[in-house]
Amino acid sequence: MLAERANHFRERWMNRRSPAADSVRLTQRRIFIIPSRVGLGFCLSLLLMLLAAVNYQNSLAYALTFLLGSVFLVSILHTFRNLAGLSLRAGTVPAVFAGEQASFRVHLTSEGQAHQAVALGWTNGPLQTLDVPAEGACEAVLTLPTERRGWLRAPRMRVESRFPLGLLVAWSWVDLQQRALVYPRPLRGELPWSAGRAMDSEEQGQRLQSLGADDYQGLRAYQPGDSRCRLHWKAYSRGQGLLVKEFAAFGGGELLLDFDGLEGDQESRLSLLCHWVLQLSSSQQRFVLRLPDRVLGPGSGEAHRSACLQALALFREGE
């Protein structure tokens, strides 16, 4: 309980001190600096040297102690200046499939001096070190593992520098508001007839249309030969006679990918649909994707593929 409150307080304080933005310039307000472990050992050595100089009244010991102390003080300024003025901008984040590594691109730009040995990384993770040339730019790619579909929000990244002597560490926490779209993990499998088949013949077209996969139009009187699965049983129970649900047919020879026509849990259905979206898109075949809340297509090509994969990734996210 106390740890959660401490984390909540720290996050609120960081949001005030270093608010999230897609482009950040490191200034005095955003940069923190403290002695590193090496710096603490260095300060302890200086203290011991000072005690020895006082004890033996040795002028050379005094001079060496004050000289090294001045080096420590000067390194504070240089360590801070190595981060000050550095600009970070969020780059593109390509979509990935669940189980893959999401890549977050970060552009670093110098508006003046060079920034050397700048390290970037996530909390409690490895840092990658790079140099930013004077009035130049470079790019860093940070990765995160993905476990589930939907939006993956990038945490705050740590930007630090121990240049030039490693006696101090200057750092900043930066939130560039990046997120990656994670598609369902593709699952190989065969589509049952209830999920839809290519209408290569009249019989298959009738079978597909009888599923009610197309746009709902209304009710009509029952005729011999109509499928029983299209009967409106609620109307029959109210004494209105046998009525049949009528749908508008999709034209052409498209394949229907129907969520309700599959068996299994929600995630396995989405993974199977994801696999078939990839397969049909690679063969440039037109298809329709039908989810309980929307229908996409018929269509083909890269735009239709991206729209279908995004719909699968965000289907009932957060429920």
N, C-alpha and C positions, 0 to 999 in steps of 0.2 A: 504494500500500500504506500509506504513512504517512498519507495523507488519510483512508483508511477507518478506520484505528486512531484518528485524532484525532476523527472523527465519532462512532465508537463510544464513545469515552471521554466526549465531550461529552454524548451522549444518556444514558449511565448517570449522569453527574453531574446532569443536568437532572431525571432521574427521581427521584433522591434529594432534590434541592433543591425541586422543584415536581412532586410526583407527580400522575398523571392522576386526574381525578375528574369526575363530571358536574356538579358545582357547586364553584366555587372562590372564595375570598375573598382578595383581595390584601393580604398583610401584609408586614412588613419582611423576612421570610425569602424572599419571592418577588419582591421588587422590586429592580432594579439601577439605578444612576444614574451617569452620567459626563457630562463637558462635551460639548456639541455642537460642530460646526465653528465656529459663531458664538461659542460660549463660549470656545473655544481662541483665536480671534482677539481676543476681549475680554480674556482673561488676558495675551496678548502685548502688547496696548496698555497695560494696567496696568503691566506690567513696564517698558516704555519710558517711561511717565510717571513712574514711580518713579525711574528712572535720571536723567531730566531734573531732577526735584525735588532729588535728591541733588547733582547737578552744579552747579545754580544756587542751591541753598539757598533755594528759593522756598516760603514757607509755604502760599500758595494752591494750588500744585501738589501739595504734600503732602496738603492737605485734600481736594482733588478726587480724588486717587488712593485715599485711604483710604475716602472716601465711596462711590466706585464699587466698591471691594473689598467693602465691607459689603453693598452691594446684591447682589453676586454670591453672598455667603454666605447671605443671607436667601432668595434665589431657590432655593437647594438645598432648603431646608425646604419651600417652597411647591410646588416641582415634585414632591417626594416625596409630600406630603400630597394632591396632586391625584389620585394613584392609590391611596393607602392607604385601605383600607376599602371599595373597590369590589368588588362581588360579580358574578360571571359564572356563568350557568347555561345548560346546553345546552337548546336548543329542539327542536321536531320537525323531522325531515328527510324530506321527501316523496320517494318513489321516482321515478326518472326513467328514460328510455330512453337507451341508449348513443348518444353524440354530443351529448346535451343537457348543460346546465349543472346540476350538483347544487347545491342551496341549503341552506346550514347556518345555522340561526337561532340567535342568541345573545342571551340576555336579560341586560341590565346593570341592576343595582339599587344604589341608594345608601341606606345605612342612616343617614346623617347629613347631611354637607355635600354641596354640589353638586360634580360632577366635570366640568370644562370642557375642551373640545378633546381628548377621548380618542380615539386612533386605533387601529383594529383592522385586521388583515390577515394573510395568509399570508407565509411566508418568501420574500423576494425578489419580493414582489408589491405592488401598490398598496394603500395604507391608506385606509380611510374614517373620517372624523372626525365625532364626534357629542358632544352634551352630555347629561349625566345630571343631571336636577334633584335638588335636595335632597329626601331621603326619597321619591324617585320611581324610575321605571324607564323604560327604552327598549329597543328591539330593533334589532339589526344583522343583516343577511343577507350572508353570505360565500358566494361561489360557487367551484366547481371544475369544470373540464372533465372529461367522462367519455369514455373510449375503449373500454372493454371492460365486459362484463356482470359481475355479482357484487357483492360488497361493496366500496365505496370508503371507505377509512379516511381521515378528515380529519387532516392533520398538525397540529403545534402551531401555535397562532396567536400573533401578536405583539401585545401591548397596550402602547402607549406614550403618553407625554405630554411636551410641551415647554412647557406652560403654567407660569408666566405670561410670561416674557421670551424664551424660546427659547435661553437660555444653556446649559441642561442638558437632557438627555433621560433620562427615567426609563422603564423598560420591564420587561415580564415575559413569559415564555413560558408559555402555558396550553394544556393538553391536556384537552378536555372529553369525550373518548372518543366522539366522534360518528362515525357512519358512514352512508352512503347506499346503498340498494339500487338497483342499476342493472339494468334489464331489457334483454334483447337488442334490437338495433335492428330494428324491423319491416321485413320485406322482402315486397313485393307479389309474388304469384305464384299460379298455379292449383294446386289440390290434385289429385294423380293418384288414380285409382280405388283404388290400393293404400293410400292414406292414409285412405280412408273417405269415404263419401258419405251423405247423408241417406237414411234408409230410407223413401222415399216409396212404394215398391212391394215386393212379395214378392221379386222378382228381386234388387233392390238389397240387401235385408236378407240374402238368402242369400249374396250376394257379400261383404258385409261380414263376416258370421260366419265364412265360410270362410278369412278371413285369419288367424284365431287371435288376434284383437285382444282377446278377452274373457278371463275368468278360466279358467285351465287346470284341467281336471277329471280327466283321466286318459286311458287308451287303451281302444279297443274294436276289434272285428274289422272289417276292411274290407268295405264294401258297394258294389255297383256304383253309380256316380254320385258317389262321394266325391271330393273334390278331391285331386289328387296332391300339392299342396304341404303337405297335412296328414298325409301318410304318415310313419310313423316308420321311417326307413330303417335306423337302427342295430339295431332289433329284427329287421328283415328279414334283415340281414347275419348276425345270430346264429342264424338258422334258426327264429325264432319266428313266422314267417308275416307276412302283411300286417296291420299295425295302424295305426289312425288316431287322431291326437290329437283329443280331444274338449274342447270349451270350453262354458262357460255363457254364454248369450247375454244381452246387455244388452236390457232391455225398452224399449219406446217407440220414437220416431222420432228418436233422437239422432244427431248427426253424430260420427264418430270422427276425431280428429286423432292420427295414429300416427307417431311419430318414425321407426320402422323402415321405414315405407312410403314415406319420402321419399328422394330422391337428393341427392348432394352431400356436402360436408363437414359436420362437426358444427355449426359456427356458422351456416352458411346454413340448415340444417334448423331450428335453434332460432329464427332470425329469421323464417322462413316461418310456423312455428307461432305465433309471437308475433303476427304480422299477423292470422292467422285467429282467434286468441283474442279480439283486439280487435274484429274484424268481427262475430263471432257474439255476443259480449257486447253490442255496441251494438244488435243486432237482437233481443235477449232470446231467442235460440235455445239450447236445451239441447244440450250436447255433452260428449264424453268426450275427455280428453287422456291419451294413453298414451305414457309414456316407458319406456326399458329398465328403470328401477329402481322405477317406481311408476305407478299409474293413478289419475287424478283424475276424479271424476264418475261418472255423468252429473249435470249440474247447470247452473245459469244464475244470473245476478245478479252483484252486485258482489263478494260473498264468494268465489264460484267463480272469477271473473275474477282477483282478487288472488292466490288460491292457485295458479292456473295460471301466472300471470306470475312469481310468486316461484319456483315449481319450475323454470321455464325459466331464470331468472336464476342460480340456484344449481346447475344441473345439472352435475355432475362438476367443480365449481369447485376449482381448485388442482391438478388432475391434469395 
